[in-house]
Each structure stands twice: as structure tokens, then as C-alpha cells.
Amino acid sequence: MDLKKVFIKGSCPKKVGGQAVLEGIMMKSEDRTSIVLRLPDKSLHIKTEKLPEQKKWTQIPFLRGIFVFVDSLVQGMKTLMYSADVLEEYEGEGALEDDRFSLWLEKKFGKKGAWNIMIYSSVVISVLFTVGVFIIAPTAAVSWLKHFTESEVLLNLAEGVLRIVAFVLYVVLIARMEEIKKVFQYHGAEHKCIHCLETEKELTVENCRKYGTLHPRCGTSFLMFVFVIALVLFSLLGWPDLLFRIISRILLIPVIAGLSFELLKWAGRSDNWVVKILSIPGLLMQMITTKEPDDGQLQVAIAALKAATAKEGEFGQGACDNQGKMIKEEEDVL
């Protein structure tokens, strides 16, 4: 891992980020998001959405991390569902109207209401799964070590290590899936293009290709910061009974998210040796969650970044051919 390709000298951090999805990428700037998908006929589907004006309280240090964490969960699920729906429509493998449950929801709550119910239900299920597997399970599993040691430091350390190992194994296992491999390639394309933008080079495939797939502000690094900070904070509570440990760990999640976000922002705008050392665990994880993209995937990332950062009226939305010419307008359904 060459840190010089991650913390690039002269790079100017921009307020942009992204998320790889099924056959595409979502990019987010200060005032809008864009989703660009590669359709089965190799054309590009492009959709932009203006972001609502942010409230002042969402910019308060530490509190803003909690807001970003929740918003990322909701926005991420929206984007994944939207990409899946678009691809299903173009592939003709079953549309939303063939789903009886979705039909019932639409009839009962309307199209927008049904969409919101599915999104927030998915977010709740994802949160419950995450809390169960990465918060409750590790602390419960380590309880048996109490028979061998009374050291609160060792018990908390064992819990933290087990939590990180569980996460790494989870990522390694899903990385074996063909669809996820492609998502990780789009993740790499996203990072390459953001590096290109932040070094103020023209956004072309040739320029983006030169950069590495690792980035200091990646969400993967954020998760690793979460695990490390959680280990430290949980250790301060000692090793009480299981119920108290579970409750305290759940209650501390917002605090951990806030601290992790501030650390991530610091890592994104600084390249001193302390930041580099703290960033290494996240960068090592990115070596799993990002893969080298092909030129077509870089084209998708470039289109998404241009759409997200374009001035008002400069970039449309819809479906484009391989040269970027608009061929079909897309209705805004989000």
C-alpha cells in the first residue's frame, strides 16, 4: 500500500462523496445527488436530485456525524432500491406491478407512501442486523472468557477484536459474490474520479485511470474508525453484566458515530503521520472493498461526478448513449 497515492501531495479535498450500487454509482455534492447506471444495452441512465437546504444544527461538530450517519443509511437504501428497480425495468425480469405486496402497499398508502415504507423498513432491518451481529453477539460471545480472566482490559480487547474479525469475515464472504465484485469495482472507480477532481485534473478516463482505488475519506474507513473508537469507549465502562453492556453499547452508538465522523474529516484534509497511522486499518479494509475498475466503469463514475457537481442547467437527467447524448428523459420518482 503506497500512502503517497492515498494522501496525494497538493490535493484539495472537495465536498463530494459517493456510493457504488448495482451497475453504477451515486455521487453527492453540496447541493445535489446523481445516480448513473450502466444499462443492459450499454447506454447510461442518469438521474439527478436537488438536495434540501441543510439546517444549521446539522453542521454542529460531533452532532453532524450522527446526522450524516442516519442520512447515509436512508440515502444508501434509496439508491440501492432505485438502481435495482431501473435495472429490472430495462431487463424485463419482473416489474414492481407483479409484486402483490407492493401493489397492496401502493393501494393503501399511495406510490410515494409505499416507497417510503419499503425504504425505512429496509433501514430498520439493516440496523437490527448490524446491532445484533456486530454489537450484541460479540459482547455476549466473550462473556465465557470471564471464567479464565478477571481483567476488564483483556475482556474489552477480546470483544473489540472479535467485532472487527466478524466484520472482516463478513466483507470477505460477500466479496466472493459476482455482483458484489462488480460493486467493488465501481467503488474503486468512484475513488479514482474523486482523486482526479481533487487534484484539479480534467475528468477523463485516461486521467482517472492513473489514480489508486483507496481514499482517506471512504465510508469503509469510517466503519473502521467506529470499531476502534467503540473499543476505547466501551473499555471505559469496565465489564458490567451482559444486559448493561448491551444497553450501554447501543446508547453509545450516536456518540461513536459523531466522533468517527470528525476523525474521518480530519483524515480527509490532513496528511500528517498521526492521520496516516490512524487511517491504516480503514485503508487495509478498502483493499477488499475496492477493486480496479475497467474503462466503462470509469465512464460511469465520471458521468456521475460531473452530474453531481455541474452548475444548474448544465447537466440533464435520463438515459444517454455511449457518447453521453440524451436519449430519454427519466421521471423523478424519489
MARSE-174535 format. One record per atom (N, C-alpha, C): x negated, y negated, z; residue in one letter. Coordinates in steps of 0.1 Angstrom, whole numbers, plus 5000, padded with zeros to 4 digits. Each point is the difference from the previous one (the first is absolute). Layout:
% residues N
XYZA;...
***
This chain:
% residues 334
499250125000M;500849885000M;499149885000M;500149924989D;499249874999D;500949885005D;499649955012L;500849895006L;499949884992L;499049984992K;499849884991K;501150004990K;500650114996K;501150014991K;501449985007K;500050005013V;501249985008V;500049855004V;499049965007F;499849865004F;499249934990F;500649954989I;499349954989I;499649855003I;498749984998K;499549865002K;500649904991K;500549895005G;500649904992G;501550024998G;500650115005S;501450034998S;500849905008S;501149964995C;500949915006C;501450065003C;500250055012P;501350075003P;501249924996P;501050074994K;501249944996K;501250075008K;501149925001K;501150065007K;500950084991K;499450114996V;500650104991V;499850145006V;500950094998G;499950145004G;500850094991G;500050125002G;500850094992G;500350135006G;500750084992Q;500350145004Q;500250084988Q;499350125000A;500250094989A;501350085001A;500750024989V;501350075001V;500050114989V;501150064998L;500150104989L;499849944987L;498950034993E;499749954986E;499949855000E;499549945010G;499949864999G;499549935013G;500149875000I;499549925011I;500949885004I;500149975013M;500749885004M;498949915005M;500149874995M;499149905005M;500849895007M;499449945010K;500749905008K;499049885002K;500549884996S;499349885002S;500749925011S;499749875001E;500649925011E;501549974997E;500450004987D;501449964998D;500850114992D;499450114996R;500850094992R;499350145000R;500950104997T;499450144998T;500350034985T;499250104995S;500250054987S;499850155001S;500850074992I;499950154998I;499850034986I;498950074997V;499750044986V;499950155000V;500850074991L;500050144999L;499750044986L;499250114999R;499750064986R;501250104997R;500849974990L;501150084996L;499550124992L;500950114999P;499650114992P;499649984986P;500549894994D;499649974986D;498849915000D;499349985011K;498849935002K;500149855000K;501349954999S;500249865001S;500049965015S;500049875003L;499949955013L;501449945004L;500550045012H;501249945006H;499549905010H;500449884999I;499649895009I;501149935007I;499949995013K;501149935007K;499349915011K;500549885000T;499549905010T;501149965009T;499749965012E;501049965010E;499449895009E;500749895001K;499549895008K;500250035014K;499049975009L;500150035014L;500749885007L;500850035010P;500649905008P;499049925008P;500349875003E;499049925007E;499850055014E;498750015004Q;499750065013Q;500249905011Q;500550065011K;500349925012K;498649975007K;500049895007K;498749965007K;499550105010K;501050065007W;499650095011W;499350134994W;500350034987T;499450124994T;498549984997T;499549875002Q;498649974997Q;499249995013Q;500650015011I;499349995013I;499150125002I;498749985002P;499050115002P;500550105010P;499850134997F;500450125008F;501550034997F;500949905001L;501450034997L;500150034985L;499249934991R;500250024986R;499650144996R;499250075008G;499650144997G;501250095001G;500849975010I;501250085003I;501049984988I;500249884996F;500949964989F;499550074987F;498749994997V;499550064988V;500150155000V;499850065012F;500250155001F;501450054997F;501049935006V;501450044997V;500349974986V;499649884995D;500349964986D;499450104990D;498850055003S;499350094991S;500850134999S;500550055012L;500750125000L;501349994991L;500749895002V;501349984992V;499749984985V;499049914997Q;499749974987Q;499450124993Q;499250085007G;499450114994G;501050114996G;501050025009M;501050094997M;500949964988M;500349875000K;500849944989K;499350034986K;498749975001T;499250014987T;499950154996T;499850095009L;500050144997L;501350054994L;501149965006M;501350044995M;500349944987M;499649884998Y;500349934987Y;499250074989Y;498750035003S;499250064989S;500550144997S;500550075010A;500650144997A;501249994992A;500949905003D;501249984992D;499849964986D;499049914998V;499749964986V;499550114992V;499150085006L;499450114992L;501050114997L;500950025010E;501150104998E;500949964988E;500349875000E;500949944989E;499450024987E;498749974998Y;499350014987Y;499750154996Y;499850085010E;499750144997E;501350094998E;501149945005G;501350074998G;500150135008G;499450005012E;500050125008E;501049995012E;501149934998G;501049985010G;500049865005G;501249945000A;500149865004A;500749995013A;500149885005L;500649985013L;501450045000L;500749984989E;501550034999E;500350155002E;499050094998D;500250145001D;499950045015D;499649925009D;499850035014D;501349965007D;500750105005R;501349985007R;499949925012R;498950025008F;499849925012F;499849864997F;499249974990S;499849864996S;501249934995S;500850084992L;501349954995L;500949975012L;500150085010W;500849985012W;499649875007W;498749985001L;499449885007L;500449884992L;499950004987E;500349894991E;501549965002E;500850105000K;501449985001K;500449945013K;499350045011K;500349965013K;499449865004K;498849984995F;499249885004F;499649914989F;500350044987G;499649924989G;498650044996G;499649964988K;498750044994K;498849955009K;500149875003K;498949945008K;500050065014K;501250025006G;500050065014G;499550145000G;500450084990A;499550144999A;498450004998A;499549914992W;498649994998W;499349975013W;500549905008N;499449975013N;500150115010N;501150075000I;500150115009I;499050114998I;499850034987M;499050104996M;498649965004M;499749874997I;498649955003I;499850005015I;500949945008Y;499749995015Y;500150145006Y;500850094995S;500050145005S;498750074998S;499449974988S;498750064997S;498949955008S;500149875003V;499049935009V;500150065014V;501250025005V;500250055014V;499550145000V;500350094990I;499550135000I;498450015000I;499549914992S;498549994998S;499449965014S;500649905006V;499449965013V;500150115011V;501250075000L;500150115010L;499050114997L;499850034987F;499050104997F;498649965004F;499749874998T;498649955003T;499850005015T;501049955008V;499950005014V;499950145006V;500850094994G;500050145005G;498750074998G;499549994988V;498850074996V;498749945005V;499949864999F;498749945003F;500049935014F;501149995007I;500149945013I;500350105011I;501250064999I;500450105010I;499350135000I;499850064988A;499450134999A;498550005006A;499249914996P;498650005005P;499949995015P;500849915006T;499949985015T;500650125007T;501050074994A;500650125006A;499050114999A;499450014988A;499150124998A;498749995009A;499649885003V;498749995008V;500350035015V;501350005004S;500350025014S;499450125006S;499850114992W;499550125005W;498549995005W;499349894994L;498649985004L;499949965015L;501249965006K;500049965014K;499550115009K;500150134995H;499650115008H;498550025000H;499349934991F;498650014999F;499249885004F;500649885000T;499449885004T;501049905006T;499549925009E;500849895006E;499649874995E;499050004991S;499549874994S;501049934991S;500549895004E;501049934992E;499449954987E;498749975000V;499249954988V;500050124990V;499750125004L;499950114991L;501450044995L;501049995008L;501350044996L;500549904989L;499849875003N;500449904990N;499250014987N;498850035001L;499150014989L;500450124991L;500450115007A;500450124993A;501449974992A;500849935007E;501349964994E;499849924987E;499149905001G;499749914989G;499450074989G;499050095003V;499450084989V;501050094993V;500850065008L;501050094995L;501049934990L;500449885004R;500849914992R;499449974987R;498749965000I;499349974987I;499950124992I;499650125006V;499850124992V;501450044994V;501149995007A;501350034994A;500349914988A;499749885001F;500249904989F;499250044988F;498750035002V;499150034990V;500450134993V;500450105007L;500550134995L;501349974991L;500849925005Y;501349974993Y;499749944987Y;499049904999V;499749934988V;499350104990V;499150085006V;499350104991V;501050104994V;501050045008L;500950104994L;500949944989L;500549875003I;500949944989I;499249964988I;498649985002A;499249964989A;499850124990A;500450125004R;499950114991R;501250014990R;501049925003M;501250004991M;499749914987M;500450054989E;499749944987E;500549855000E;501349985004E;500549875000E;499349905009E;499650055011I;499249925010I;498749974995I;499350094993K;498749974993K;500149884991K;501150004992K;500249894991K;500349875008K;500850015011V;500249885008V;498749945006V;499150095004F;498749965005F;499249934989F;500150054987Q;499349934989Q;500649864998Q;501349985001Y;500649874999Y;499549915012Y;499850065012H;499549935011H;498649954998H;499250084993G;498749964996G;500049884990G;500950014991A;500249904989A;500449875007A;500950005010E;500449885007E;498849935006E;499250085007H;498849945007H;499049944990H;499850074989K;499049954990K;500549864994K;501349994998C;500549884994C;500049885010C;500350035013I;499949905010I;498649955002I;499050104999H;498649965001H;499749904988H;500550044988C;499749914989C;500649865001C;501250005006L;500649875002L;499249925010L;499650065011E;499349935011E;498649964996E;499450064990T;498749954995T;500249914988T;501349964998E;500349904990E;499550044986E;500150124997K;499850054986K;501350024993K;500049994986E;501250024993E;500550145002E;501350015001L;500750135003L;500150084987L;498950074997T;500050094988T;499650145005T;500450104992V;499750145003V;498450025002V;499349944991E;498550015000E;499549945013E;500549885004N;499549945012N;500450085013N;501250045000C;500550075012C;499350145002C;499750064989R;499350135000R;498750005008R;499449885001K;498649995006K;500150015015K;501149975006Y;500150005015Y;500350135006Y;499750015013G;500350125008G;501550015004G;500450125004T;501450025004T;500349975015T;498949975007L;500249975015L;500249855002L;500849965009H;500349865003H;500149985015H;499449905006P;500049985015P;501449975005P;501049954992R;501349965006R;501150114997R;499550124996C;501050104996C;500850055012C;501350044997G;500850055011G;499550135007G;499250074992T;499450125007T;499149965011T;499249894997S;499149955011S;500849955012S;501249944997F;500949955010F;500450125009F;500350114994L;500450125008L;498950055009L;498850004995M;498850055008M;499849905011M;500249874998F;499949905011F;501050035011F;501250044995V;501150035009V;499650125009V;499450104994F;499650125008F;498949975011F;499049924995V;498949965009V;500549915012V;500849904996I;500549915011I;501050075009I;500850104995A;500950085008A;499250085010A;498950054996L;499150085009L;499549925012L;499649874996V;499549915011V;501149965009V;501149964995L;501149955008L;500650115009L;500250114994F;500650115007F;499150055012F;498749994998S;499050035010S;500149925012S;500549874998L;500149915011L;501150035010L;500950094995L;501250045008L;499750125008L;498850064999G;499650125007G;500750124994G;500450105008W;500650124995W;501250045009W;501149924999P;501250035008P;500750124995P;501250035005D;500850114995D;500449994986D;500450114994L;500350004985L;501149904996L;501149995008L;501149914996L;499549865000L;499349965010F;499549865001F;499049974988F;499250104997R;499049984989R;500849984987R;501050084997I;500849984988I;500649874999I;500749965011I;500749875000I;499049884998I;498950015008S;499049894999S;499449994986S;499750114994R;499450004987R;501049944989R;501350045001I;500949944991I;500249855002I;500149965013L;500149855003L;498849924995L;498950065000L;498749934996L;499849994985L;500950074992I;499850004985I;500049864994I;500949915004P;500049864995P;498749935003P;499550025013V;498749945004V;498950054991V;499950134998I;499050064992I;500049954986I;501249994994A;500249954986A;499549854999A;500349925010G;499649865000G;498549995000G;499450075009L;498550005002L;499350054987L;500650114995S;499450064988S;500049914988S;501249934998F;500149914989F;499049885001F;499849955012E;499049895001E;498650054997E;499750125004L;498750064998L;499850024985L;501150054993L;499950024985L;499849874993L;500749895004K;499849874994K;498649955002K;499450025012W;498649975002W;499150074991W;500250134999A;499250094991A;500149954986A;501149954996G;500249964986G;499349874996G;499749925010R;499449874997R;498649985005R;499550115006S;498649995006S;499250124995S;498749994999D;499250114996D;498850025010D;500149955013N;498950025009N;499950155004N;499050045007W;499750145003W;501050065009W;500649925009V;501050055009V;501250044992V;500549924991V;501150034992V;499850134992V;498850014994K;499650114992K;500150135008K;499550005012I;500050125008I;501450045004I;500849905004L;501450025003L;500850054988L;499649974988S;500850034988S;499650144995S;498950065005I;499650134994I;501050115001I;500750025012P;501050115000P;501149984990P;500549884998G;501049984990G;499550024986G;498849954997L;499450024987L;499850154997L;499650085010L;499950144998L;501350064996L;501149965006M;501350054997M;500449964986M;499649884996Q;500349954986Q;499350094990Q;499050065003M;499350094991M;500950124997M;501050035008I;501050104998I;501249944993I;500549885005T;501349954995T;499849914987T;498849984995T;499849944987T;499250094991T;500350004987K;499350084990K;499749914988K;499050034993E;499649934988E;501250004990E;500549884996P;501150004990P;499550004986P;501050044991D;499749994986D;500349864994D;499749974988D;500349874995D;501549964999D;500850104998G;501449985000G;500649955013G;499450065011Q;500449965013Q;499549865004Q;498849974995L;499549875002L;500949894993L;500550044988Q;500949914993Q;501349975008Q;500550105007V;501249995008V;499749905012V;498850025006A;499649925012A;499849864996A;499449974988I;499849874995I;501349934997I;500950074994A;501449954997A;500749965013A;499950095010A;500749975013A;499449885007A;498649995000L;499449895006L;500349864993L;500050014987K;500349884992K;501449955003K;500950105000A;501549975003A;500249945014A;499250055009A;500249955014A;499449875003A;499049964992T;499249885002T;500349894990T;500950034990A;500349914990A;500849885005A;499949894993K;500849885004K;501450024995K;500949935006E;501450014996E;500249994985E;500750104995G;500450004986G;498950064990G;498850035006E;498950054991E;500250144997E;500650085008F;500050154999F;501550055001F;500550064991G;501450055001G;500050145007G;501250064999Q;500150145006Q;500850084990Q;499850135001G;500750094991G;499150114996G;500150054987A;499250104995A;499149954989A;498850035000C;499049954990C;499450114992C;499649984988D;499350104993D;498549995004D;499250084993N;498650015004N;499249884999N;500549904992Q;499349884998Q;500649895009Q;500950045009G;500649905010G;501149924994G;500550034989K;501149934994K;501450055006K;500849905004M;501250045007M;501050064990M;500550125004I;501050074991I;501350025007I;500149985013K;501350025006K;500149935014K;501049925002E;500249945013E;500550105010E;499649985013E;500450095010E;500849935011E;501250055003E;500849935010E;499450015014E;500049895007D;499550005014D;501050075009D;499650125005V;500950075009V;499650015014V;498849945003L;499650015014L;500649895008L;
***
